[in-house]
Amino acid sequence: MEDWRATYRLLTHCKHIFHGRSSPNFHNSKRFCSSGRRYHFNQPSEPINPYIGHYQQEFQTYKQPSLSLGINQWYRCRSHYRCFASQATIIQRRPDFSTISSEDVSYFKKILGERGVVQDEETLDAVNMDWMRKYKGASKLMLQPRSAEEVSQILKYCSSRSLSVVPQGGNTGLVGGSVPAFDEVSGILVCEAGCILENLIAFLDNQGFVMPLDLGAKGSCQIGGNVSTNAGGLRLLRYGSLHGSVLGLEVVLANGTVLDMLGTLRKDNTGYDLKHLFIGSEGSLGIVTKVSILTPPKLSSVNVCFLACSDYASCLQLLLDAKRKLGEILSAFEFLDHDAMDLVLKHLEGVRNPFPSAMHNFYVLIETTGSSESYDREKLDAFLLHSMENGLISDGVVAQDITQASSCWHIREGIPEALMKAGGVYKYDLSIPVEKMYDLVEEMRVRLDASAKVVAYGHLGDGNLHLNISTPQYDDNILSQIEPFVYEWTSKHKGSISAEHGLGLMKANKIHYSKSPETVQLMASIKKLLDPNGILNPYKVLPPSLFSKAEIYTECTSPQLFCCSE
């Protein structure tokens, strides 16, 4: 009775939050405290099933990533595309690299066959352009190996010839098929690097397990690239980073050595755990060809709520309360600001405002995942009731089925697409102490005034801010106001200039904002040890000046091994 009375008082105090919604996507959304067991609503709450879909397509993948070779012509890549992030770096080609010859092509065809060696200009144009259409390379040859042995032969030959190699995963088509090995007792999945993440998610879903990694780009990115970039994504709050989930790797080094670290043991304390060198190395130390990864069981109870807050301080307190009151069932805590929501509503077809009567300053998406529907909803109801009574939430809806949950997630996951449709965008992926995170956004708005729109969203539960400056077109004056200020501010507040996207070409020369000179020098020593000729993904991750006594390279290369995980 006391619970019902508390709910009645809340309904009376905040009637606008619980009125019927006119939006088709949310008209059946239950209002808070709707467990159906103790609260007097018109109908009981329906269970929310996991909203990972069941995929019917054939499980097809590249068995290995493709390799781009022969970078012997160069385009200066001043970015005049619709989407860009930071100023395009201009690189001078290393004079010690060889150029592709007809003899080289013949050798690769002997290893891979005609179909494994691609010289078609149209295909090469596609793989030479990164997904943001910022960097355009000039690789004249793409190789499609199908085994670690073929990758080994290729790299051994390229090392002897000083041919540079750019590993690439997700923006190539599908050839061949590969079914991963899975142990349902331990939950350990062993698969080849070319497996599409979405296919792995579907495969595990059918086995009653989930992938600990989920990205907006899951339909095209491959697990080898995910590991090589240490992709973060939407489930990091619950399952941690790939450094914790990946149990073992098979990696081919620059000299062709196949390094077998494909362990499936959760505990192995014999010597140095070398796999961590390759997780997040962006293909600069070796090429990942196989992965073993620990996957958690799929839980039956999933709840999603979309909330509105009046200020950033409320978002922070909501996060703290969610960690304390939702505890082990909290699986995602995402935020976006007013400008991010405005862009999504304007530029994404079919998206509707969950709160059609008003726009709010901040929005938070919370997901819980557990094994007991009644227990989880009871915890969620209590958390939402507490948040309402303490004035942390201005409005909110709780999804009642897969469609509504997907609608909530589509708002959050659709922001990058909306930004691209809006015009040019400078993108920054930053890790900042959460209490300081939005200070940067506000300072950037003061600096830019009305010349650009500053949009903020990200994984608040992980302290990861996606800072985006949206402009109608590229403008050097705007860029000079953003950089190096954004990096200096992040460094001053003990943050990281790359939370989950990696450094690639764009930020290789900016690594010192997050790492000490001694640390960077040690990284360079490791690079020289494992890749003495510097053929693997050159010019990326570390400043090129560390590897040349004669010059500082300032020219553009092929697309970085890039995985979008916003």
N, C-alpha and C positions, 0 to 999 in steps of 0.2 A: 504493500500500500504506500509506503514511504517513497519507493522508487517511482510509482505512478504519479504521486503528488509532486515530486521533484520535476518530473517530465512535464506535468501540466503547468507548473509555474514557468518552466522554460518556454513552453509553447505560448503562454500568455504574454510573456515578456518580449518574445521575438517572433511575432506572428509572421512577419514578412519572410522569414527564412523557410517556413514550412508550407507556404501556400502552393497550390497546384501549379506546375510548370506548363508553359505553352510550347516549349521546344519539343519537337518530335523525338529527339534523342534522349530527352530526360523526363518526359511527362510521367513515366511510371517509376521514377527514382524515389526510393523511400527517404523520408526525412530522418533526421538523427533519432537515435534511441528506438529503432524499429526492429527489435529482435523478434517480435511476434509472440513472445512468451509472457511478458509482464506489462506491456504497454498497450493501451487501448486505441488501436488504429482500425481503419475500415477493413483491412485484410492483413493476414500474417505475412511476415517477411519471407521471401523466397530464397532458397539457397543459391549462392553464387558459385558456379563451377569454375574450375580453372579455364582461362580463356586462351590458352595456347591451342591453336587449331590443329586438326588432323589433316595432314597433307597427303594428297593422293598421287603426286607426281613421282615418277621413277627416280630413285636415288642415284643421281648422276653427278659426277664431279671430275675436275682435273685430278689426277693422282698426284701431280707435283705442280708447283708454281711454274709459270713461264719465266723465261730469262730473255732480257733484251741485251743485245750485243752491238758492238761496232759503232760507238758514239763518235762519229768522225766529222760531223757537221753540226753547227750550233746556231740556234736562233736566240737572239737577244729577247728576253721575255719580260720586257716592261709590261705590266699587266694592264690591258685595256679591255678585259673581259667583264662580264656582268658580276662575277663573284671573285673576290680575291682576299687575301689575308696578308697583311704586311706588304712591303714593297718587294717585288720580285728580285731575287738575287741574280746578279750577272756574273757568270763564271768563265774564266779563261781555261780552255781545254789543256789538260796536262800533256806536255810534249813527250813524256816517256810512254804514253799509251800508244799501242799499235792501232792500225786501221784494218778493217775487215778486208780480206782478199778472197779471190775465187777458190784458192786452196783451202782456206778456212771453211767456206761454205760446203765444199765437197767433203771435208772431214766430218762436219756435223751431220750431213746427210747419211754418211755411212753408219753413224751411231743411231740416229733417230728415224731415218727414212725420209722420204720426200715430204710426208704430211707433218712431220715434226719440225720442219724448218720453214718459217714463214717470211717471205720477202714482199708480199703484196702490199702496195703503198696504202691502200684504203684501210687495211687492217692495222698496219703500222701507225698510221695517223691516229687511230683510236687509242692504241696503247701508249703512244708517246705523249698523250695529253692527260694530266692528272684530273681527278674528279672535279676540282674547283675551277678547271680551265684557266689555271694561272701559269703553270709551267708546261712548256712544250719542248720535248727533247727531239733528238734526231737519230735514234737507233735505226740501223738499216737491216737488222735481222732479229727475229724473235724465235726462240727455241722452245719446244714443248716436250720436255722430258717426261717419262712415265714411270721412272723408278729412281731410287737413290743412287743406284749404280750408274745410270745415265747422267744424273746430275754430277756425280763424281768425275766421270770421264770428261764432261764439259769443262768443269772448273779446273781440273788438272791441266787440260790443254790451254785454257784461257790464261792461267797463271804463267805457263811457259812462254806464251806469246804476248803477255802484257795486254790482253784484251779486257776492257772493263765490263762488268756484268751488273745489271740492275734486276734483282728479283722482283716479280710482280705477281699478285694474286687475283684480286676480286674483279678487275674489269676485263676479263677474258671470257670467252664462251665456254660451253660444256662439251667435253669429249670424253668418251669412255665411261665406265662405271666402277664404283668402289663401295663395298659395304664394310663399315667399321666393325671391329671386334669389340664385344661388350660382355662384361661379367656382371650379371645382375645381383650376385651376392655381395660383391665389393663395391659395385657401382662404378667400376673403372672402364673407361672407353679408350680404345686405341684406334687411331685413325690416321690417314695420310693427310698431308698438309693441304691438299687441294679440295678438301671437303667444304662445301658451302655451309656456312653457319646455320642458315635456316633449315637445311636438310638434316643437320645433326640435331637441331631442336626437335624436328618432327620425328626423327628416328628414336630419340630418347623418350619422347612423349608416348610413343607406342609401347615402349618398354616399361613405362611407369616411372620415368626419371626426368630430370630437367637439366639443361645445360646451365652451368653457373655463370654464363656470359650471354647477354642479350643486347643487341645494338639496333639502332634504327636502320642500319645498312645490312641487316642480316641476310637479305635476299641475294646479295652479290658478294659480300666479303667472305674470305676463306680462312679456315682455322689457322693455317700457317702464317698468314698475314696478321691475324689477331694476336697470335703469340709473339710474333716478331715486333709488334708495336705495343705489346702489353695493353691491349684495348681494355677500357674500363667498362663503360656502359651502364645499363639501368639496374643491374642486380648486384653491383659491387657492395652496396650497403649491407646486404644479407650474406653474400658468399665470399666477399673479399676479392682481391686481384688475382690475376693468373699466376702470379708468383706463388700463391697458396694452393691453387687448384691443379696446376700442371705438375704431374708426378715425374714425367720423363720426356725426353726428346731424342729424336734421331736428327743429326745435323751434319751437313757436308761442309767441310772447311774449304778455304780458298785453294789449297793445294790438292784438293780431291779426296782427302781423307774423310771417310765416313765415321763419324763419332757416334757410337752406340751408347746413348744414355737413356734408352727407352725403358726405364724401370717402371714397375707398377706397385712398388712398395710405398706405403705411407711413412715408414720410418727406415731411413738408411743413412747412417752417420759415418760412413767410410770415406774419409778424405773430403776434398772440396766439392761442394754441390755446384758443378760447372754449368748445369742447365740454366741457372739464373743469369749467366753472362749473355745468353742468347735471347732470353725473354725481354723484349723491349729494345733490342739492339738494332732494330729496323733493317735487318739483313746485311749489316755492315761487318759482322764477324763470322757469319756462316749462314747457310741456307737450311731452314727447318724443313725436313721431309716427312717426319712422322711425329705424332703427339700422343702421349697418354695423359688422361685428365680424369680427375675424380669428380663424379657427378652425384648430386644429392637426389633422394627420392622425391617424386612428385607428390605434393600434398593436396588434399582434396578441397580445402577451404581457402578461397581467395576472395578478398574484399577490396574494393577500390572506392575511395571517396575523393571528391574534388571540392576544395575549400577556398574561400575568399578571406583575405586578411587586409586590414587597413594600413599596416605599416610593416617594415622589415623586422622591427623588434618583436612583433607578434609572431612572425614566421620563425624567428630564432627560439622563442619560448615554446612555440608549438613543437619544434624539433626536439627540444629538451624533454618536454612532457611526453612526446611520442616514444622516445627511447626508454623512459622510466615506466610508463603505463602500458605500452604495447609490448615492450620487451622483445621476447624471442620471436614474435609473429611479425614484427615490422620488417618489410622486405624492400620498400622503396619510399623515398621522401624527396620529391622533386619540386622545384619552384620556378615560377616565371613572373615577370612584372607586367604592368599595364601595357607597355609598348609592345611586348612580345605577344600578348593576347590580341591586341589590336591588329597586329600584322597577320596573325593566323586567321582571324575573322574576315579580314579584307582579301586575303590572297589564296586561301585554301578553299576549294569548292566543297560544299557539303558540310562544313564545320559550323556549328551553331553555338551560341553562348549558353552555357548551363544556367546563367543568371540573366535572362533577357531584360530584366527591368533596370539593370545598372551595370556599369563597369567598375571594377575595384582596383586598388593599387597593386595588390599582390595576390597570387594564386598558388596554392599548394596541392599537389597530388600525392596521396598516401595510399600505399598498397600494403595489405597484410597477407601473410601466407601461413597456414597452419593445418593441423590435422583434425580439428574439431570445430564444426561450424558454429554450434551453440556457444562454445567457450570463446571462440574468436570474436563473434559478434557481441557477446557480452562485454568483452574487454574494449572493443571498438566503441560500443555505445557509451560506456563509462568515460572513455577518453574524450569523446565528442561532447558529452554533457558537461564534463569538467571544463573543456575549452570554451564552450559557449558561456557558461556561467562566469568565467573569468575574462570575458570580452576579447578572447584571442581570435575568434572566428566571426566574420561579418555575415557570411552566407555559406551554404554548402549543400551538396547532394551526395548520396551513397548509391553506387551502381547496383542494380538488381539482377542483371544478367550479362552475358558475354557482350552483347551489342553495346550496352551502356558503358561497360568497362572499357571496351575498345574505343568508344567515342571520347572518353576521358583521356586515354593514352594518346589518341590521335592528335589532340590539341598540343600535348607536350612534344611528341615526336615529330610533329609537322612544322615546328618552328624553323629548322634549317631550310626546308623547302620554301616556306613563306618568305624568308629573307632573300633567297635567290630570286624569287619572282618580283620582289620589291625593287630590285636594282643591284647596285654594287654593294659589297659588304666586306668590311675588314673584320676578320674573325680572330679571337684570342681565347685560348684554352688555358685557364689559370687555376692554380690551386692556392687558396688564400684562407687564413684563419677565418672561420665563419662569421665571427663578430665584426670583422673588418671588411668582409667581402663587398657589401653594397656601398661602402664608402668610396671605393674606386669608381663605381658606376656614377655616383653623384658628382664626384670631382671631374669625371670625363664630360659629363653634361655641361658643367660650368665652363670647361675649357673650349668645348665645341659650340656652345650656345645653340643657335638655330641652324647652324650649317649642316648638321647631320643628326640622325636619330640614334640614340644609344639604347640598345636592347639588351636585356639581361635575363638569363635563365640558367638552369643547370641542376646538378646533383647536390642539393643543399646538404643532404645527409653525409656526403663525402667531402664537403668543402671545395667543390669543383664549380667554378664560375665559367660559363660561356658568355664572354663579353663580345658583343657585335655592334659595329658602327655601320649603320645603313645609310647609303648615300645614293643619289640618282646616278652619279657617274664618278669615275676615278678623279681624284683631286690631290695634287701634291701638297697643297696648303693644309688640307685636312690631315693627310698622313703625317706631316711634320708636327701637327698638334697631338697626334696619337703616340707616335714613336719619337724618341725612346722613352717618353713619359710612362707608358703602360708597363714597360719592363723595369724601369727604375723604381716605380711605385711598388710593384710586386716584390722586387728584391729587398726594398727597404722594410717591407712588412713580413719578411722571412717566408715568402711564398715561392711557388714554382711557376716558371713561364710556360711549362708544358705539363698539364695534369694527366692527360690521357692520349693526346694526339701524337706525341713524339716531337722530335726536333726537325728531322728531315733536312731539306736544303734551306728552308726559310729561316730557321732559327739556329742553325749550326754555329754561326758566329756570335750568337747571343747566349750561349750556354753559360758564360761566366756570370750572368745575372743570377743563376741558381746554384752554380757549383764553384768551389774554390779553385784557384790555379793548380794547386797540388793534386786535387781530385781529377781535373781535366787532363793533366799531364800523365797521371796513372792510366786513365782511359786510353790515351794515345799510345802508351806503351803496350797495352793489351791488344789494341788494334794492329800495331806493327808486328807483334808476336804471332797473331793468328792470321794476318793478311799482310805479309811483308811487302808485297807489290801493290797493295792498295786497290785491288781490282773490284772488290765487293762494294756495290752501292757507293761509288766515290762521291766526294764533296758533301756527304750527308753526316748528320749527327755531331761530328767534331769539326772545329775550324780547319779548313784545308791548309792554312798557314803552318799548322803543326807538322805537316808531312812534306814540306817543300822548303829547301834552303834558298831557292832561286827567286821565287815569286809568290805572291798571294793570288790565288785563283779567284776570278770574279766573273764567272760565266755560268750559263744555265745548262742543266743536264736533264736527263729523262725524269719522268715523274717519280717522286719519292714513293717508297713502299708505304702506302697511306691507308689507314682504316678509320672511317668516320664513326665515332661513338657517342655523338652528342645525345 
